[in-house]
Amino acid sequence: MSITAPPTAPVNDEPSEKKPRRASITSTYSGLLKAVRDEGLLKRRRSFYITTAAFLFAGLIAAATGSFFIGESWFQLLIAAALGVLLTQLAFISHEASHRQVFESGPANDRAGRFLANAVVGISYQWWMNKHSRHHANPNTVGKDPDIEMDTISFLPEQAARQKGFMAWFARRQGWLFFPILMFEGINLHVTSIRHLFSKNAVKGRAWEITVVLLRLSLYLAAVFFFLPVGMAFAFIGVQMAVFGVYMGASFAPNHKGMPIIPKDSKVDFLSRQVLTSRNIVGRGMNTLMGGLNYQVEHHLFPSMPRPHLARASELVKEHCAKHSIPYTETTLLQSYGIVVKYLNKVGLAARDPFDCPVTTKYRV
């Protein structure tokens, strides 16, 4: 594991004598971007995504066929688990389309992403776009990154310190409870996205998204309850949602949790902001398992880069970071989970004593 910055350290503005270094780092990004472009790493790979999507849709058809022939059997829960995996993989492609990784045309990417998110996965594409765009602009930045806002889990000590009663008890153990509660994340994602569609916020294509998302969910529930007994139908939906939630959460959690937190008003250059707050996951098969999210550093530096090019880009970025003494973090999947659990437990200690904050170290860029 390579972690050269304290995983829970906030990133602060550097002293004035360090400012020339920031200017130097900022200016080097254009050179890194040029090297990436010169190797053609930003060129789209439509054939890869079309082939991957075709394989996943074939999996959906196979799952539906298998479910039909299995009939009223508890082996249906295996189909439900497989469905959770397939829908997560399709959600990864929707995520990549939202970043313009699939097609050259922005509208074409939006159409593909909207279809996969709304009609197949059952989650609002616009809600995801809004939330995820804000995250990319300010990863791990207090008050700006929606991914570290309080939502059951306390990601910052001050959030944990505000918890009372049961939630304070929960916060003190949230690291150990994090992965078990991901079983409910699938339901949370669906409910939150639908709530967004009916909110007062501006939503592009609101009527279309509401219609498609609700129609998709209705047809899915109707099919499950029509072909299966009530108890088995509830179990089927529960397993599918649990697998979907755990898979999604376990794929996104290692990327930033436990990495440096940037105070709200700090000024950090783009290259440092994206590299210092992101963690890569190494290991065979990770690019397929995590839908490219394992190359989180490169994904944040070049959001429109197709998944197949991320591995080569990581070599260029690591070389660049080493040359300019910029901490570059990578670890295995299991080690990253250990870091996440430890970090959340440390943050949760603030719920016990708000004056004994475990996140007190300082790290300067």
C-alpha positions in Angstrom: 0.0 0.0 0.0 1.3 3.5 -0.9 -0.1 6.3 1.2 2.2 9.3 1.6 -0.3 11.6 3.3 -2.1 11.1 6.6 -5.5 9.6 5.6 -7.5 11.8 7.9 -5.5 15.0 7.5 -7.2 18.2 6.3 -5.5 20.0 3.4 -4.8 23.6 4.3 -3.4 26.6 2.4 0.4 26.5 2.4 2.7 29.2 3.8 3.7 32.0 1.4 7.1 30.5 0.8 5.4 27.5 -0.8 3.3 29.4 -3.2 5.8 29.3 -6.1 5.6 25.5 -5.9 1.8 25.6 -6.3 2.2 27.7 -9.4 4.7 25.2 -10.7 2.4 22.3 -10.0 -0.5 24.1 -11.6 1.5 24.8 -14.8 2.6 21.2 -15.1 -1.0 19.9 -15.6 -1.1 21.2 -19.1 2.0 19.2 -19.9 0.5 16.1 -18.4 -2.8 16.7 -20.4 -0.8 17.1 -23.6 1.1 13.8 -23.0 -2.3 12.0 -22.5 -3.7 13.5 -25.6 -0.6 12.7 -27.7 -1.1 9.1 -26.8 -4.7 9.2 -27.9 -5.9 8.3 -24.4 -8.9 10.7 -24.6 -10.2 9.1 -27.8 -13.6 7.3 -27.4 -13.9 3.5 -27.4 -17.4 2.9 -28.6 -16.8 -0.7 -29.5 -15.7 -1.5 -25.9 -18.9 0.0 -24.4 -21.2 -1.4 -27.0 -19.7 -4.9 -26.5 -19.8 -4.6 -22.7 -23.4 -3.3 -22.7 -24.4 -6.1 -25.1 -22.9 -8.7 -22.8 -24.7 -7.2 -19.8 -28.1 -7.1 -21.6 -27.5 -10.7 -22.6 -27.0 -11.4 -18.9 -30.3 -9.7 -18.1 -32.1 -11.9 -20.7 -30.4 -15.0 -19.3 -31.5 -14.0 -15.8 -35.1 -13.4 -16.8 -35.1 -16.8 -18.7 -33.6 -18.6 -15.8 -36.1 -17.0 -13.4 -39.0 -18.2 -15.6 -37.8 -21.8 -15.7 -36.9 -22.0 -12.1 -40.4 -21.1 -11.1 -41.5 -21.0 -7.4 -38.1 -22.0 -5.9 -35.8 -20.3 -3.4 -33.1 -20.6 -6.1 -34.7 -17.4 -7.4 -32.6 -15.6 -4.9 -29.5 -16.5 -6.9 -31.2 -14.8 -9.9 -31.9 -11.8 -7.7 -28.2 -11.6 -6.7 -27.1 -11.9 -10.3 -29.6 -9.1 -11.2 -28.1 -6.8 -8.6 -24.6 -7.4 -10.1 -25.8 -6.8 -13.7 -27.7 -3.6 -12.8 -24.6 -2.2 -10.9 -22.5 -2.9 -14.0 -25.0 -1.1 -16.2 -25.0 1.8 -13.7 -21.2 2.0 -14.2 -21.7 2.5 -17.9 -24.4 5.1 -17.2 -21.9 6.9 -15.0 -19.3 6.8 -17.8 -21.8 8.1 -20.3 -22.5 11.1 -18.0 -18.7 11.9 -18.2 -18.8 11.8 -22.0 -16.6 8.7 -22.1 -18.7 6.6 -24.5 -19.6 8.8 -27.5 -18.1 12.0 -29.0 -21.5 13.7 -28.9 -22.7 15.1 -25.6 -26.4 14.5 -26.4 -25.6 10.9 -27.5 -23.9 10.3 -24.2 -26.9 11.8 -22.3 -29.4 9.6 -24.2 -27.4 6.5 -23.4 -26.9 7.4 -19.8 -30.5 8.5 -19.3 -31.8 5.3 -20.8 -29.6 3.1 -18.7 -30.1 5.0 -15.5 -33.9 5.7 -15.8 -35.2 2.8 -17.8 -32.9 0.0 -16.8 -31.5 0.7 -13.3 -34.5 2.8 -12.2 -32.6 5.8 -10.8 -32.8 9.5 -12.0 -30.1 10.4 -14.4 -30.4 14.1 -13.7 -30.2 13.6 -10.0 -27.0 11.6 -10.4 -25.5 14.2 -12.8 -26.2 17.1 -10.5 -24.8 15.3 -7.4 -21.8 13.7 -9.1 -20.7 16.9 -11.0 -20.5 18.8 -7.7 -18.4 16.0 -6.3 -16.0 16.1 -9.1 -15.6 19.8 -8.9 -14.7 19.7 -5.2 -13.8 16.2 -4.0 -13.6 15.9 -0.2 -14.1 19.7 0.2 -16.2 20.7 3.3 -19.5 22.3 2.3 -19.0 21.6 -1.4 -18.7 17.9 -1.9 -22.2 16.2 -1.5 -20.5 12.9 -0.9 -19.3 13.9 2.5 -22.5 15.5 3.6 -24.2 14.0 6.6 -26.6 11.1 5.6 -26.7 8.4 8.3 -22.9 8.2 8.2 -20.9 11.0 9.7 -17.9 11.8 7.4 -16.6 14.7 9.5 -15.9 14.9 13.2 -18.2 17.9 13.6 -21.1 15.9 12.1 -20.5 13.1 14.6 -20.3 15.6 17.4 -23.8 16.8 16.7 -25.3 13.4 17.0 -27.5 12.5 20.0 -29.1 9.4 21.5 -29.2 6.4 19.1 -27.4 8.3 16.3 -24.5 9.1 18.7 -24.3 5.4 19.6 -24.4 4.5 15.9 -21.7 7.1 15.0 -19.3 5.6 17.5 -19.6 2.2 15.7 -20.2 3.5 12.2 -17.0 2.1 10.7 -18.0 -1.5 11.6 -21.6 -0.9 10.6 -20.8 0.9 7.3 -20.7 -2.2 5.0 -23.8 -3.9 6.7 -25.9 -0.8 6.2 -24.9 -0.7 2.5 -27.5 -3.4 2.1 -30.1 -0.6 2.3 -28.2 1.8 0.0 -30.0 0.4 -3.1 -33.3 1.5 -1.6 -31.8 4.8 -0.5 -30.6 5.6 -4.0 -34.0 4.9 -5.6 -35.9 6.9 -2.9 -33.5 9.8 -3.0 -33.5 10.1 -6.8 -37.3 10.0 -6.9 -37.6 12.6 -4.1 -35.3 14.8 -6.2 -37.6 14.5 -9.2 -40.5 15.7 -7.2 -38.6 18.4 -5.4 -38.7 22.2 -6.2 -35.2 22.0 -7.7 -34.8 22.5 -11.4 -34.7 19.2 -13.1 -34.1 18.9 -16.9 -36.6 16.6 -18.5 -38.5 16.2 -15.2 -41.7 14.8 -16.7 -39.9 12.3 -18.9 -37.7 11.0 -16.1 -40.6 10.7 -13.6 -42.6 8.7 -16.2 -39.8 6.4 -17.2 -38.5 5.8 -13.6 -41.9 5.1 -12.2 -42.9 2.9 -15.2 -39.7 0.9 -14.9 -40.2 0.4 -11.1 -43.9 -0.5 -11.6 -43.2 -3.1 -14.3 -40.4 -4.6 -12.3 -42.5 -5.0 -9.1 -45.5 -6.2 -11.1 -43.4 -8.9 -12.8 -41.9 -10.1 -9.5 -45.2 -10.3 -7.6 -47.0 -11.9 -10.6 -44.6 -14.8 -11.0 -43.6 -15.4 -7.4 -45.5 -16.0 -4.1 -45.7 -12.8 -1.9 -43.0 -13.9 0.6 -40.6 -15.1 -2.1 -41.2 -11.9 -4.1 -40.3 -9.7 -1.1 -37.2 -11.8 -0.6 -36.3 -11.5 -4.3 -36.5 -7.7 -4.2 -34.6 -7.6 -0.9 -31.7 -9.6 -2.2 -31.5 -7.8 -5.4 -31.6 -4.4 -3.7 -29.1 -5.5 -1.1 -26.6 -6.8 -3.6 -27.0 -3.7 -5.7 -26.5 -1.4 -2.7 -23.5 -3.2 -1.3 -21.8 -3.5 -4.8 -22.4 0.2 -5.5 -21.3 1.4 -2.1 -18.3 -0.9 -2.0 -17.2 0.3 -5.4 -17.4 4.0 -4.6 -16.4 4.0 -0.9 -12.7 3.2 -1.4 -12.1 6.2 -3.7 -12.1 9.1 -1.3 -13.1 8.0 2.2 -10.2 8.4 4.6 -8.3 10.7 2.2 -7.4 14.3 3.1 -10.3 16.7 3.8 -10.1 20.1 2.3 -11.5 23.0 4.4 -14.2 25.0 2.6 -12.3 28.2 1.9 -8.9 26.6 1.0 -7.4 27.3 -2.4 -5.8 24.2 -3.8 -4.7 23.9 -7.4 -6.7 21.4 -9.6 -4.0 18.8 -10.0 -3.3 18.6 -6.2 -6.9 18.7 -5.3 -7.8 15.7 -7.5 -4.7 13.6 -6.7 -4.4 14.2 -3.0 -8.1 13.4 -2.3 -8.3 10.3 -4.5 -7.1 6.7 -4.0 -6.5 4.1 -6.6 -7.3 0.4 -6.1 -4.7 -2.1 -7.6 -5.2 -5.7 -8.4 -6.1 -8.1 -11.2 -9.6 -7.6 -12.5 -10.3 -4.4 -10.6 -11.0 -2.4 -13.8 -13.9 -4.7 -14.7 -15.1 -5.3 -11.1 -15.2 -1.6 -10.3 -16.1 -0.2 -13.7 -13.0 1.9 -13.9 -13.5 3.5 -10.5 -10.3 1.8 -9.4 -8.4 4.4 -11.3 -9.9 7.2 -9.3 -7.0 9.6 -9.6 -6.9 9.4 -13.4 -10.7 9.5 -13.5 -10.7 12.8 -11.6 -7.9 14.3 -13.6 -9.4 13.3 -17.0 -13.2 12.6 -16.4 -13.9 12.0 -20.1 -11.2 9.3 -20.5 -12.7 5.9 -21.5 -12.2 3.0 -19.1 -9.7 1.0 -21.3 -7.2 3.9 -21.3 -7.0 4.5 -17.6 -4.3 1.9 -16.9 -1.9 3.6 -19.3 -2.8 7.0 -18.0 -2.0 5.9 -14.5 1.6 5.2 -15.6 1.9 8.7 -16.9 0.3 10.3 -13.8 2.4 8.3 -11.4 5.6 9.3 -13.2 4.4 13.0 -13.2 3.6 12.9 -9.5 6.9 11.4 -8.6 8.7 14.0 -10.6 6.9 16.8 -8.8 6.8 15.2 -5.4 3.0 15.0 -5.3 1.7 12.2 -3.1 0.0 9.5 -5.2 -2.1 6.9 -3.3 -2.9 3.3 -4.3 -3.7 0.2 -2.3 -5.5 -3.1 -2.6 -9.3 -3.4 -2.3 -9.3 -5.1 1.1 -6.7 -2.7 2.5 -8.9 0.2 1.3 -11.9 -1.2 3.1 -9.8 -1.4 6.3 -8.8 2.2 5.9 -12.4 3.3 5.4 -13.6 1.4 8.5 -10.8 2.8 10.6 -11.4 6.4 9.4 -15.2 6.2 10.0 -14.6 4.8 13.5 -12.2 7.7 14.3 -14.6 10.3 13.0 -17.4 8.6 15.1 -15.4 9.1 18.3 -16.4 12.8 18.1 -19.9 11.6 19.0 -18.5 10.5 22.4 -16.6 13.7 23.2 -16.8 16.7 20.8 -13.8 18.2 22.5 -11.6 15.2 21.8 -11.5 15.3 18.0 -9.5 12.4 16.5 -8.9 14.3 13.2 -6.4 16.9 14.4 -3.3 16.4 12.2 -2.4 19.0 9.6 -1.1 18.4 6.1 0.1 21.2 3.8 0.2 21.1 0.1 
